Amino acid sequence: MSRSAAAWNRWLGVGLASCLAVVTLGLAFTGRLALYINPSSNWFAIPMAVLLLAGAAASFLLPLGAEADHGHDHADHEHGRRGRRRADGTHGDDAHADGGHRHGQADRDPARVDPGRAPVALARSAASRAVAVAGGVAASAVSLSFLVLPPAALSAQIAESRDVGAAPLFAGADVVSLATHGDTADFGIGDWASVFATATDPDSFQGDAVTLTGFVTPGEDGAFDLTRLVITHCVIDAQPASVPIRSTAKGPATGTWVEVTGTVTSTASGSLQVTATSVKRIPEPKDPYEY
């Protein structure tokens, strides 16, 4: 294996992994790792990033291409040991071993086995290399982009695209029980979305005071939805939670972060909504997700 090929292979392995480890530690030190994973997973992600960098540093003790040479040396050693096991005919053994070696090379060379298949084999080999290089370049571009681009939260457009048309249930029966007894001071949008979706007695929540923070998404019947993305493990599994907001003022533009103060009310159809007394525009919070 050439030095350039060995260096490329090492970059695709150790290099790209090191980039992601550096990004992970950088986000952790700046308090922005929560933009990508649930903070409850920090205990695992941060030590693993440190361990990966330590392993990357140790990999420089291994010469370039040594991993490929190891397999070749091992094969040569086994070949020599099999030759020494034969008790007679040193020249015959050598010739047989050498002939077997040449025969193995011929088996691996399509041009020697069937010259007519050589162009096809070469074309497939070239196509495989091209695909491998293209994949490596794409992976490098993605990894390096994390180093140069500022971290950003998922957008309102992504929240809309992940809307499945039904309210995902982010909380269990205990949350609904707390809401029934008025213990809602720490409720977020995900909690209230679950309550709104599962309430069997909407009147029991009538008049409950709420103060919620989220971004605006389109609603129905003149209302707008207050939305937050809820993460279980990382942004890949983020799902939107929304509660309908009824306000006398015109709703802000989609994607605008607002703080809504109001009360829970039931509609004529028996569904729940928040009737806002105040809709205040705010900057995007440092931690834009719920967990």
C-alpha positions as CSV (number, residue, x, y, z in Angstrom):
1,M,0.0,0.0,0.0
2,S,1.4,3.4,-1.0
3,R,1.9,6.1,1.7
4,S,-0.8,8.3,0.2
5,A,-3.3,5.5,0.3
6,A,-2.3,4.6,3.9
7,A,-2.6,8.3,4.9
8,W,-6.1,8.5,3.3
9,N,-7.3,5.4,5.1
10,R,-6.0,6.7,8.4
11,W,-7.7,10.1,7.8
12,L,-11.0,8.3,7.1
13,G,-10.8,6.4,10.3
14,V,-8.8,8.2,13.0
15,G,-9.0,11.7,11.4
16,L,-12.8,11.9,11.0
17,A,-13.4,10.4,14.4
18,S,-11.1,12.9,16.0
19,C,-12.9,15.8,14.3
20,L,-16.2,14.6,15.8
21,A,-14.5,14.2,19.2
22,V,-13.1,17.8,19.1
23,V,-16.5,19.1,18.1
24,T,-18.1,17.2,21.0
25,L,-15.7,18.6,23.6
26,G,-15.9,22.1,22.1
27,L,-19.7,22.1,22.4
28,A,-19.5,20.8,25.9
29,F,-17.1,23.5,27.1
30,T,-19.2,26.2,25.5
31,G,-22.5,24.8,26.9
32,R,-23.9,24.1,23.4
33,L,-23.8,20.3,23.4
34,A,-27.5,20.3,24.3
35,L,-28.2,21.5,20.7
36,Y,-27.4,17.9,19.5
37,I,-27.9,15.5,22.4
38,N,-30.0,15.1,25.5
39,P,-27.9,16.6,28.4
40,S,-28.6,13.3,30.4
41,S,-26.2,11.6,27.9
42,N,-23.3,14.0,28.6
43,W,-21.8,11.6,31.1
44,F,-21.2,9.1,28.2
45,A,-20.5,11.4,25.3
46,I,-17.8,13.6,26.9
47,P,-15.6,10.8,28.3
48,M,-15.9,8.8,25.1
49,A,-14.6,11.9,23.1
50,V,-11.6,12.2,25.5
51,L,-10.9,8.4,25.1
52,L,-11.2,8.7,21.3
53,L,-8.6,11.5,21.2
54,A,-6.3,9.5,23.4
55,G,-6.6,6.6,21.0
56,A,-6.0,8.9,18.0
57,A,-2.8,10.2,19.5
58,A,-1.6,6.6,20.2
59,S,-2.3,5.6,16.6
60,F,0.6,7.8,15.5
61,L,2.9,5.2,17.1
62,L,1.9,2.9,14.3
63,P,3.7,3.5,11.0
64,L,1.5,4.3,8.0
65,G,0.3,1.2,6.3
66,A,1.4,-1.1,9.1
67,E,-2.1,-2.5,9.5
68,A,-2.0,-3.8,5.9
69,D,1.6,-5.1,6.2
70,H,0.6,-7.1,9.3
71,G,-1.8,-9.3,7.3
72,H,0.9,-9.9,4.6
73,D,3.6,-10.7,7.1
74,H,1.3,-13.1,9.0
75,A,0.5,-14.9,5.7
76,D,4.2,-15.2,4.9
77,H,4.9,-16.6,8.3
78,E,2.2,-19.2,8.0
79,H,3.4,-20.2,4.5
80,G,6.9,-20.7,5.8
81,R,5.8,-22.7,8.8
82,R,3.7,-25.0,6.6
83,G,6.8,-25.6,4.4
84,R,9.0,-26.5,7.5
85,R,6.5,-29.1,8.6
86,R,7.3,-31.3,5.6
87,A,10.1,-33.7,6.5
88,D,11.6,-34.4,3.1
89,G,12.5,-32.7,-0.2
90,T,13.7,-29.2,0.5
91,H,13.8,-28.3,-3.2
92,G,10.5,-30.0,-3.9
93,D,8.9,-28.2,-1.1
94,D,10.3,-24.8,-2.2
95,A,9.2,-25.4,-5.7
96,H,5.8,-26.6,-4.6
97,A,5.4,-23.6,-2.3
98,D,6.6,-21.2,-5.0
99,G,4.4,-22.8,-7.6
100,G,1.5,-22.5,-5.2
101,H,2.3,-18.9,-4.6
102,R,2.4,-18.2,-8.3
103,H,-0.8,-20.1,-8.7
104,G,-2.5,-18.0,-6.0
105,Q,-1.4,-14.9,-7.8
106,A,-2.8,-16.1,-11.0
107,D,-6.1,-16.9,-9.4
108,R,-6.3,-13.4,-8.1
109,D,-5.4,-11.9,-11.5
110,P,-8.4,-11.9,-13.9
111,A,-6.2,-11.3,-16.9
112,R,-4.2,-14.6,-16.4
113,V,-7.4,-16.6,-15.7
114,D,-9.4,-15.2,-18.6
115,P,-7.9,-12.3,-20.6
116,G,-11.4,-11.5,-22.0
117,R,-12.6,-10.6,-18.5
118,A,-9.8,-8.2,-17.8
119,P,-11.5,-5.0,-19.0
120,V,-14.6,-5.8,-17.0
121,A,-12.7,-6.5,-13.9
122,L,-10.6,-3.3,-14.3
123,A,-13.7,-1.3,-14.8
124,R,-15.4,-2.7,-11.7
125,S,-12.2,-2.0,-9.7
126,A,-12.0,1.6,-10.9
127,A,-15.7,2.1,-10.2
128,S,-15.3,0.7,-6.7
129,R,-12.3,3.0,-6.0
130,A,-14.3,6.0,-7.4
131,V,-17.3,5.2,-5.1
132,A,-14.9,4.8,-2.1
133,V,-13.2,8.1,-2.8
134,A,-16.5,10.0,-3.3
135,G,-17.8,8.6,0.0
136,G,-14.6,9.6,1.8
137,V,-14.8,13.1,0.4
138,A,-18.4,13.4,1.4
139,A,-17.8,12.1,4.9
140,S,-14.8,14.5,5.2
141,A,-16.9,17.5,4.1
142,V,-19.6,16.7,6.6
143,S,-17.2,16.2,9.5
144,L,-15.2,19.4,8.7
145,S,-18.4,21.4,8.4
146,F,-19.0,20.8,12.1
147,L,-15.6,22.5,12.8
148,V,-16.3,25.6,10.8
149,L,-20.0,26.2,11.0
150,P,-21.6,27.6,14.1
151,P,-24.0,25.2,16.0
152,A,-27.7,25.9,15.4
153,A,-31.0,24.6,16.6
154,L,-33.4,22.8,14.4
155,S,-35.7,25.2,12.6
156,A,-39.5,25.6,12.6
157,Q,-39.6,24.2,9.1
158,I,-38.1,21.0,10.4
159,A,-40.6,20.9,13.2
160,E,-43.4,21.3,10.6
161,S,-42.0,18.6,8.4
162,R,-41.9,16.2,11.3
163,D,-45.5,16.8,12.3
164,V,-47.3,13.5,12.0
165,G,-50.8,15.0,12.2
166,A,-51.4,13.7,15.7
167,A,-50.1,14.9,19.0
168,P,-47.2,12.7,20.1
169,L,-47.5,11.7,23.8
170,F,-44.4,12.9,25.6
171,A,-45.6,12.2,29.1
172,G,-47.4,9.5,31.0
173,A,-50.4,9.3,33.3
174,D,-48.5,10.9,36.1
175,V,-48.3,14.2,34.2
176,V,-52.0,14.2,33.5
177,S,-52.6,13.5,37.2
178,L,-50.4,16.4,38.2
179,A,-52.2,18.7,35.8
180,T,-55.6,17.6,37.2
181,H,-54.4,18.6,40.7
182,G,-52.9,21.9,39.5
183,D,-49.3,21.0,39.9
184,T,-48.2,22.5,36.6
185,A,-45.6,25.1,37.5
186,D,-42.8,23.1,35.8
187,F,-44.8,22.0,32.8
188,G,-43.4,22.6,29.4
189,I,-45.1,22.5,26.0
190,G,-44.5,18.8,25.7
191,D,-46.3,18.2,29.0
192,W,-49.3,20.4,28.1
193,A,-49.4,18.8,24.6
194,S,-49.9,15.4,26.2
195,V,-52.5,16.7,28.6
196,F,-54.4,18.4,25.8
197,A,-54.3,15.2,23.7
198,T,-55.5,12.9,26.5
199,A,-57.8,15.0,28.7
200,T,-61.1,13.3,29.3
201,D,-62.5,16.1,31.4
202,P,-61.4,19.4,29.7
203,D,-63.4,21.5,32.2
204,S,-61.1,20.4,35.0
205,F,-58.3,22.4,33.5
206,Q,-60.4,25.5,32.8
207,G,-58.6,28.6,34.1
208,D,-55.2,27.1,34.8
209,A,-52.5,29.7,34.5
210,V,-49.6,29.0,32.1
211,T,-46.4,30.7,31.0
212,L,-44.8,28.9,28.0
213,T,-41.9,29.6,25.7
214,G,-41.7,28.3,22.2
215,F,-41.7,29.2,18.5
216,V,-44.7,30.0,16.4
217,T,-46.1,27.5,13.8
218,P,-49.3,27.8,11.8
219,G,-52.5,26.9,13.7
220,E,-56.1,26.4,12.8
221,D,-59.2,28.7,13.0
222,G,-57.3,31.9,13.4
223,A,-55.1,30.6,16.2
224,F,-51.4,29.9,16.1
225,D,-49.5,27.0,17.6
226,L,-46.7,27.4,20.2
227,T,-44.2,24.6,19.4
228,R,-41.1,23.1,20.9
229,L,-39.0,20.2,19.7
230,V,-38.8,17.4,22.3
231,I,-35.7,15.2,22.3
232,T,-35.3,11.7,23.8
233,H,-31.7,11.0,23.0
234,C,-30.5,13.4,20.2
235,V,-31.8,15.7,17.5
236,I,-32.3,12.7,15.2
237,D,-35.3,11.6,17.2
238,A,-36.6,15.2,17.9
239,Q,-40.4,15.5,17.6
240,P,-42.6,18.6,17.7
241,A,-45.0,19.3,20.6
242,S,-47.6,22.1,20.1
243,V,-50.4,23.7,22.0
244,P,-52.9,26.0,20.3
245,I,-52.8,29.7,21.3
246,R,-55.8,32.0,21.0
247,S,-54.9,35.6,21.0
248,T,-56.7,38.9,20.1
249,A,-53.5,40.1,18.5
250,K,-52.2,38.8,15.2
251,G,-49.9,35.9,15.6
252,P,-46.2,36.5,15.0
253,A,-44.4,35.1,11.9
254,T,-43.7,31.4,11.8
255,G,-40.4,30.6,13.6
256,T,-40.6,33.6,15.9
257,W,-39.7,32.7,19.5
258,V,-42.3,34.1,22.0
259,E,-43.2,33.8,25.6
260,V,-47.0,33.3,26.1
261,T,-48.8,34.0,29.3
262,G,-52.4,33.1,29.6
263,T,-54.9,30.5,30.9
264,V,-56.1,27.1,29.7
265,T,-59.7,27.2,28.3
266,S,-61.9,24.7,26.6
267,T,-63.5,25.3,23.2
268,A,-67.1,24.6,22.2
269,S,-65.9,21.3,20.6
270,G,-64.4,20.2,24.0
271,S,-60.8,20.6,23.0
272,L,-58.3,22.6,25.0
273,Q,-56.3,25.8,24.1
274,V,-54.4,28.6,25.7
275,T,-56.1,31.9,25.7
276,A,-53.2,34.4,25.7
277,T,-53.1,37.6,27.8
278,S,-49.6,38.3,26.7
279,V,-47.5,37.3,23.7
280,K,-43.9,38.6,24.1
281,R,-41.2,38.2,21.4
282,I,-37.9,36.9,22.8
283,P,-34.6,35.7,21.5
284,E,-34.0,32.0,20.9
285,P,-33.2,30.4,24.2
286,K,-29.7,29.0,24.8
287,D,-31.4,25.6,25.2
288,P,-34.2,25.5,22.6
289,Y,-35.3,22.0,23.2
290,E,-37.4,20.1,25.8
291,Y,-36.3,16.7,27.1
